[in-house]
Amino acid sequence: MIKGWRVRHAPCMVCGNTDYNDLWIKDEFHYVCCYSCDLVRVNPQLLMSEVARIYSVGYQSKHEFHPGSQIASPYHKGLLECMQSYRQLGRILDVGCFTGKFLSAAKEAGWQVSGLEISKEAVQRATRDQLGLDIRQDTLLRTDFETETFDVVTMFDVVEHFQKPLPNLKKAAQLLRPKGLLYIETPNFNSISCYFLGKNWNVFFPWHFYYFNARTIRHTLERTGFRVMKIQAVDIGPLSRFNAFRNLQNSGNISRMNLAKRLKNRGLVSTHLRSIRVAYHYMRNIKNIPFKALSLLGIHVGSKLIVWAERL
């Protein structure tokens, strides 16, 4: 038991090795690096029944503090344009889709869309909004989609939540047609943000089970039926020490109000929110130019890994 939470000790779920090097302890959870493959993980890990407790409050926290909008963002539109070359069957699956913002953008772009989400509240919200999206409350391992039926599978900040990354990625490969695309975004353990903030970086909390860098995500994907086409490490933020686990323990929330929400509550951006989002998108693109250039040289120091991989 850790702070009233049930846990289990786990080997590395990529190579199976039980030997590791301790990196640090945060909130009584050990963060360790596998001696065999260098993948970083939390050990011991929360039981999935405990994670379900966290996700039961996760929707309210995320929706209350980061409500967002179903309006397609410039980022999503640009990403879908890049994915257009993979379009054959016309089907896209978003794993961990929350209320379906990316799926709404994909549907608007003419894709037949499906989503998987474990939060019952998020699925209910998407249903209430009557967006016409096929969003199912299910996990990737349990889903009954037919094999080889999708051109693209996306995972935005999801793969780090898999307690069993290999089976989940193998299932994604089964759902994709041959040479279909798997698109992943996940925190980069070898980032500048991690270097400066260490264990206090806000991505380190115990329901993130695994932390990848460019080499370990490539190794993991190559073991699960994929050929990695491109890896980029972009962005420098968030440079935040916010502790989601401690906030959960103290206040019952796993998020905190973001700047846009605070400004909106003060009436400062309510009439210009779309313009601000567009401006932010272009500013971020400019800021990411040096990170993308470094990635071309094999130097991956941005805070977010972006991976394009094709099913073999």
Summary of the structure (lengths in Angstrom):
residues: 312
radius of gyration: 19.0
end to end distance: 41.9
largest distance: 55.1
contacts: 982
relative contact order: 0.15
helix: 38%
strand: 25%
